[in-house]
Amino acid sequence: MNDLVQIERVLFLQDVALFSHCTAAEILRIAAIANEKRFAAGATVYEVNDASETIHCVVEGAVGLENPARDKATVRPGDAFGVIDILSGRARTTRATAETDTRTLTIAADDFFDLMSNNIGIVRALMHFLSDRVPTPLAW
């Protein structure tokens, strides 16, 4: 696995559902704060109750997520995880483990919040993404 160059990061991030409502300029800003991280198969990405410090976007490999109730999910290339934890400001609610050799682009929570504070377009895109995933009740 070779390191991604900046243009590859941009091309990858534009296909991540979390950023699907962002403009090209916003994706460039996000790519600028993203860092590559690698995890060997079986490695722990984070544990339940760890501080929520990063968003991860899977570039290659797969990551298993498991919560204390034993609900399980697998995230694959193009998926992001850890988003709700950093937005809530709470500790991690799941355990994340690399199921295979995995590479992610990570975005530090502080950097992401700084970016959002200076770019309402990214905030709107994030809200659009989240609203797509929440069941719509008849009345709120």
Order of alpha helices (4+ residues) and beta strands (2+ residues): alpha-alpha-beta-beta-beta-beta-beta-beta-alpha-beta-beta-alpha-alpha
